[in-house]
Amino acid sequence: MNSRLKILSWSSIRTRLITSVLLFTLPLIVLLLYNSFYSIDVVRNQVANSNRNMMTLYMDQIDQGLGDVDQYVNSIAAVDPDLLVMGTTRQPDEYYMAKISLSNKLSQALAIYKSMDAFFVYSDQEKELMLSPQVGRPFGEREGMRGFLNQVMLDKESNGSLLHTADWKIAQLNNQFYIYHIVESGGSYIGAWVNANRLIGGLGLIDLGEKGQSLLTTSDGIPLTTSSLFHDHGIELNHSLANYYMTGDKTRFLVVGAPSLRGDFNLVAVIPDEKILENLPYLRSLITLVALGSLIILPLGLLMLRREILLPLNRILAAMKRIREGNLDVRIKAAPSAEEFKLVNETFNTMMADIQQLRIDVYEEQLSKQKAELQHLQLQINPHFFMNSLNMMYSLAQVRNYELIQELTLCLVGYFRYMFRSNLNFVSLKQELDHVSNYVRIQELRYPDSLTSSIEAPDYMMNASLPPLIIQSLVENAVKYAVTLDEAVHIHIHIELLDTTDEPKMRIVVQDTGKGFDEEVLKELQEGRKLIREQGGQVGIWNICERLRLLYEGRAQISFANAHGGGAIVEIILPMNAEAEHS
């Protein structure tokens, strides 16, 4: 999870490439979609404005026609004597003569006001409704309106608001809607009515599409035209007509209209959206195809980006991570990719092969250097020891002590034979202890009564391997710094086997009874710092530390301390090397 988060961080080229592609592509798609919707909105606005103007023009014409009828009816109600007689006379002859005269006038007026279905007059005194209809109007429609108007007049006390207003009213009879207006004149009432479908007959010539329609509605959005269009498509007509709006369930419709100034109704145009956008099919289809194509191509482009760039980069990064972990055998496998990545991969593999070969060469050179250093360290001979041995042999010759001269000579021969075996990295513990015994015997002859020694080692460890001169160098260092002529010094060598959990180890302890290490020297030794004095002191200890480092590569341990009763203690722990070379 952490590695995945690192890959997805902003600093990775993967995130930056994907972000760059998205920042370049998504705004173009959004711009195309915005342009499409903006174009559609512009067209809808233009269509809405055009049809609103047209609806306003037709509504003005309808209002003008209704206004003309209002003016005519009001003039009759104001000055016509026949209407006055019908409302006031009690003579039957006068009533009928006035009725006939007024009926003729209204019939002649219908020829002028052709939009009206009928004029009517109601005598409150006679309780009679006179109807003057247009020729050809259905009988059932006339009788239905007659019954409706009679009922309105009979209930005029409760319907007073219908009789004392200048607005045209809406009536519904047998699923048909009618618009009527009544004017009172003394004891008589005169008015006109028209079927809502006939009132907008001329609007049928307007091309609003196959499903489009123009109609009159109430202010509550109730259609005054019988049609199943509104129920089938869920069209709502009760919204404000101040601006156009879209409605409909499956098919979308644009609704625009204009209110009437003569009554509580509106003239509305319902236009299918497909009719509005029929002039934008190619542009709309092109924009849609481009947007959809971009959305389809975008994942394909990201996949191609991943295959051509990100996967080759991931292979390079994976190889580099393994190299950073120390695995120099890693190579980038050949895979289909761009020529540039092939060149990078080939160069990378060649470079890694060269680095690995160079590392092998350097390692071999270091081994050679280590062997040379080891041989040099093994061949180091203390010149003072050599000169003192010769002087001691000369002194013994002067006193003619041939037995000690022979013993000293044999010890020196064994000592130098062991020292000149420079071709060995390891010797057996027995060989090392024999050499230590020769060296200690030489020193005992040199310092009689001032030096004693003891060696404690189990017989089963005599074939164990260890570097040559390790124990001898510690004994030599003890002789050099602990032995004096004032007080006898004892050097004890203790060797044992440590059976640890990982591998068996050899523990070597060299302890003397001298004055021990100086505090400053002991601190430097414990801290592992290189300690070589101006006069050459402590060369033996530095020799031991270097050889252990070269031969065991950190697996060997050496420690220094002072004993509580006095004297120095040096402890060495070596891994048991079963494959060591010795003779």
N, C-alpha and C positions, 0 to 999 in steps of 0.2 A: 504494500500500500504506500509506504514512504517513497519507494523508487518511482511509483506511478505518479505520485504527487509532484516529485521533482521534475518528471518529464513534462507534466502539465503546467509547471510554473512559467511565469512570464519570461524568464531568462532563457528558456529552451527555444530552439528554432522551430520545433513542432508547433508550439502555441503561437508563435509570431507569424508563421506561414498561414496557419488556419485562420487566425484573426485577420490577417491582411486580406485573404480571399473573401472572408465574410464581410469585412468592411467595404470591399470593392463591389461585391455582388448584391448583397442585401439592399443597399440604398438604391441600386438600379431597379431591382424588383419592386421595392416600395414606390419608386418614382413612376414606374409603369402602371402599377395598380392605382396610384393616386391620379395619374393622368386619365386612366380609364374611368374611374369614378367621377373625376372632375368633368370630363367630357359628357358623361351621362347626365350629370347634374346641370350642366349648361344647357343641354338639349331639353331636359325636362323644364327648366326655367323658361326657355324660349317658347316651348309648346304651351306651358301653363299661362304665360303672359298673353300669347296669341289667342288661346281659347277663352281666357278670362275677358279679354277685350270683346271677343265675339259674343260671349254670354251676356256681357254688360249691354252690348248693342241690341241683342234680341230682347233682353229684359226691358230695356228702354222702350222698344217697340211695343212689347206687351203692355207695359205700364202706360204708354201713350194711348193704346187702344182702350184700355180700361178707363183711363182718364177722360177720353172722349165720351165714353158711355156714361161716366159719372156726370159729366157736364150736361149731357142731353137729359139724363134722368132728373137732375136737379132743376133744369129749366122747366121740365114738365111739372115737377112738383111745385115749382114756384108760381107759374103764371097760367098753367093750362086750366080753363074753366070746367072742362069735362071731368077732370080728376077731382076738382072741387065739388062739383054736383054729385058725383058718385059717393063722396064722403059725407054730404050734408043733406041732400034732398030726401024727402019721405014720399015723393010721388013716384010710383012705379014707372010711368011713361017717361018722365024726365031721367030717371036712373038708367033705363035701357037705352034711350037715345044717346046719353052721354057715354054709356059703355060701348055702344057701337061706334061712335065717333072716335073715342080714344083707341079702340082696337084697331081701327083703320090707320090711325096715325102711327101706332107702334109697328104695325105690319110694314108700313112704308119705311119706317126707320130701320127695320131689320135688313132692308136692301142696302142701306148705307153701312150699318155696323154688322158686317157679315161674320165677325169673329164671335158674336153672341149667339147662343142657342135659342134664347127666348127672352122676351120682356114679360113682366107680369104686374098686375094691379090687384090690390086687395082692399075691399070695402069693409071697414070695420063695422059699419052700421048693418050691412046686409050679410056679413060673415061669408062673403063670396070672393073666390080667387079667380081672376080672369087671366088667361094665359095666351100669349101671342108668340108661338114658336116659329122657328125657321122651317121652311118646307123641306120635308124628307127626314126630319129627325125621328128616331124610333119612338113608337107609341108608348112602349113600356117605360122608356126613359122619361118621357113627358109626364106620365102618370105618377111615376115615382117622385119626381121633383114637385109635382102638384101636392102630393100627400105630405112631403117634407115641409113645404112652404106653409100649407094649411096648419100643420102642427106648430110651426114656428109662430104663426100669427095667433093661434089659440093660446100659446104659452108666452105671449109677448110680455106679460108682466115679469115672468122669471127670466126671459131672454131679452130684457131691455137693453143690455149691452150690445146685442146683435143688431138692434134697430137704430141705436143712436151713436153710430160711429161711421166714419168715412172709409174705413178699411173694408176690403173685400174679404169675405169669410170662406171657409172650406167646409164642405159637407161630403160625407161618404155614404153612398147608396149602392147596395148590391156590388161591392168590390170596385165601385167606380167613384172617382173623386170629382167634385164640382166646385166651382168658385162662383159665389153669388154676392149681390149687394142690394140692400133695401134702404129706401129713403121715405120718411114719413112726411105726409102733407095733409094737415087737418085730420079728418077722420079716415083718410085713405093712405095706402102705402104703395109705392111703385119701386120696381127693381129689375135686375137682369141676372141671368146665370149662364154659365158656359161649362162644358165638359173640359177637364184639365188636359185630356189627350188631344182635343181639337185645338186648344189654345196654343199648343206648341207644335202644331202640325208642320209648319215650315222648317222646323229644326231637323226633321228627318232627312233633309237633303245634305246635311253636314256629314262629311266622311270622318267618323271617329273610330274606324276599324270595325272588324267583324263583331267584336264583343262590346264595342263602345256604344254609348247611349247618352242622349240629352233628355232631361226630365225636370219636372217641377217637384219640389219637396217642401214639406213643412219645415218650420224653423227647428223642429225636433229631429229632423232627418228622416221622416216618413215619406216614402215615394208616393207621389200622386199619379204615377203611371204604373199600371199593372205589368210586372215583369218578374220572372224567376231568376234573373241575372244576379240580383243582390243577395238572395238567399243561397244560391248555388256557390257563389264565390266569397261569401262572407264580407261583402262590401259595407262599410260603415259610412253613413252620410250625415252624422250628427256633429261633425267637427266644424271648427270655425272656417269660414270661407275667406278670411283676410289673406291667407296664403294657401298655396296648393298643398296637398298632402297625399301620401301613398297609403293604400289600403288593399285588403284582399288576402285570402288564405293561400291558395296555391298560385293563382295568377295575380300579379300585382296590377293595380289600377291607379291612375292619377285622377284626383278629384279636384275640380275647380268650378267656381260658380259666382253668381251675383245675386244679391237679395232684391226683392221687389219693394218699390216705394208705395205701392197701392194695397199691399196685403201682407199677411204673415206667412209668406212662402218665398222660396228661392228657385232660381233657374240654375241647374247643375249639369255639368258635362263630366261623364265618367269615361276615361280614355284608357285602354289597355296599354301597359308599359311596352309590350312588344310592338305596338303600333307607333309609339313615340320613338323607339330606338330603331325603327326599320331602316332609317337612313344611316345608321352606324354599324351595320352588321360586319363589314369587312374590318373596319378599324377595331371594333370591339373584339372580334375573333382573333385578329392579329395580336392585340395586346394580351388577350387571355392566353393565346398559344405561347407568346414570348415569356410571359410570367410563369406559366406551367412548365415550359421548356427549361427555364432558368432554374426552377425548383428541382426539376429532374436532373439537370446537368450538374447542379451544385454538388450533390452527393457523389456523382460519378467523377467530377473534378477532384473532390477531396480524396476519393479512393485512388485515383491516378496519382495525385500528389503524394499520398502515402506510399504507393508502390514504387514510384520513380525517385522519390527524394527521402521520405522519412524512413522507410525500411532499410535502404543502404546506409543511411546515417546511424540507424539503430545497430546495424551489424558492426559498424566501425566503433561506436560507443561501447558495445558489449565487449569487443576485443580489447579496447583500451582499459576497461575496468578490470578485466582478467589479468592484463599485463601489470596494472597497478598493484594487484594482489600478489605479484611475483611470478606469474606463469608466463614465461617467455616463449613457450611452445605454441602459443595461440597464433592462428593464421585466419584471415578472412576468407571464407569459402566463396568460390566463384558462383555468381548468381546473375540472372538477366537484369541488367541495369543500364543506365546511360554510360556513354563512353567516358565521361569525366570521372564517374565513380569507379569504372573499371580501371582507369589509370591510377586513381588514388589507392584502390585496393592492391593492385600489383606493386605499386611503389611501397605501400605499407608493408606488404609481405616480404619484399626484398630487403627493406630496411630492418625488419625484425630478424630476418635470417642473418644479416650482417652483424646486428647487435649481439645476437646469440653467439655467433662465431667469435666475435670480439671478446665477449665475456669469457668464453672458454679459453681463448688465448691469454687473457689477463689472468684467469685463474691458474692456468698452467705456469705462467710466469711467476705468479705469487708463490706457487708450490716450489718452484725452482729456487726462488729467493729464500723461502723458509728453510729449505734443505741446506742451502749454502750458509744461512745464519746458524742453523743448528750445528753444522759441521764446525763452523768457526767457534761457536760456544764450547763445543766438546773438546776442541783442541787447545783451549786456553790453558796455559801452564803458569802457575805463579813463579816468577823468576826467583823470588826470595826463597821459596821452598827448595828449588833446584840448587841454588847457591849454598843454602844452609846444609842441605844433605851432603854436598861435596865437602864442605868445611868439616862437617861432623865425621865423615869418612877419613879425612886427612888427620883429624885429631886422634881417632882410634888407631890409625896406622902409626902415629908417633909413639903411642903407648904400647904398640904391638898387641893389641887386643884383636887377634885375628878371628876369634869366634864371633864377636859382635860385628866385625867387618863383614864376615860372610853372611850373617843374618841380615844386616842392613842392606847388603848388595842384593840378596834374594828379594827382600821387600821392595827395593827400588826397581828391580827388573820387573816384578809383578805389577808394580804401580804404573811404570811407564808403558808396559805392554798393554795394559788396560786403557790408558789414556790415549794411545795412538790407534785404537780401534774406532776410527771415525766413520766407518761405513754402517754402523749399527744405530738405529733409532731407539731400540729397546734391548734390554738385557734381562737375565733372570735375577730374581732377588738374591739367590745364592752368590752369583758372580759379583753383584754390587756389594754384598756384605763382605766377601773375601777381599775385595779391593779396599773397603773401609778398614778392615782389620790390618792390611798392609800399611795403610796410611797412619792409623792410630799407633801401630807398633813403631813406625819411624819416629812419630812425635814423642812416644814414651822414651825412646832412646835419646831423643834430643832434650827432653825435660824429665830426667829421672826424679822420682819421688814427688813430682808436681802434677802428674796427669795419670788418671786411671779411667777405664772405660768398661762398659758392659753392653751386651747385645741380647735382646730378648725377642725371638721370632719363632713361630711354630714351624715344625718341619714340613707340614703339608702345604705351606705357602712358598717353599723355596723355588718352585718352578714358576711362580707368578712373575709377570713381566712389569717392568718399569723403566723409565729413561735412565741411561747411565749417568753417574756422577751426581745424582740428586741427593742421596744420603751423604756421600763423601763431601759435597760442597757445604752442607749444613754442619758437618763435623769440623771441616776446615775453618768455617767461620767461627765456631765455638772455640776452637783452639786459638785462633788469632786474637779474639777479644776477651776470652775468659781466663786463659791459662797465664798465670804469673808465677814468679819464683817465691812469692811471699806465702802463698797458701795453696794447698793441693786442690785440684778441680777434678770432679768426676763427670764424665759424659755418659749418659744412658740413652740407648736406642731401643725403642719399643715399637713392635710391628704386630698388628692384629687384623683380623678379617671383620668387616662390617657387612652384615647380611641385611641390606636395605630392600625396600619393596620393589624398586625399579631394576636394580642390578647390584651384584656384590661389589664392594669397594675395599681397597687396602688403606689402612690408617697407619701412618708413620709419624712417630713422635720422637724428636731429638731434644733432650733436655740436659742442661749443664747446671753446675752449682756455683757458677761465677757471679758477677755482680749484675748480670742481666742487661737489657737494652736501656739506653738513655731514653728519657721520656719523650724528647723531641724526635728521636729516631723511631721509637715505637709508634708514635702517632702517625708519622709519615708512612711507615710500613703498613699499619692498619688501614690507612686511607688509600693504599694502593699506588702511591706516587713513586716515581722513579727516584731511587736513592743511590747516588754515586758521589762520594766525597772527592775533594781535590786531590787527596793522596791516594785515591783508588779504592778507598774502603767500601765495603758492602757490595763489591762487584759480584761475589758469589751468590748472594741473595737475588740480585737483579738477574743473573744468569739463570737461576732456577725458575724465577717467575716467567721469563721470556720463553724458556723451553717448554714449560707447562702450557703456556698460551698457544704456542705453535703446534704442539703435539696433540693436545686434547681439545682445543678450540672452546674453552670455557667450561668443560666438564670437570676439570680438576680444581681443587680448592687448597689454599694455603693460608694459614693464620699465624699470628705472632702474639706472644704474651710474655709477661714476667711472672715467675712463681712467687707464692706468698713468702716462702722462706729464703728467696733469693735465687737468681739464675734465670736464664732465658729458656723459653719453650717455643718450639716451632712445630706446628702440626700440618701434615700434608695428607689429603684424602684423594686417592686416585681410583678411577674405574678399573676393574679387572679386565685386561685386554687379552683375550684368548688367542688373538691372531698376531700378537707382537712377535717381531723377529728377534731372536737372541741365539747366542751360541755359548 
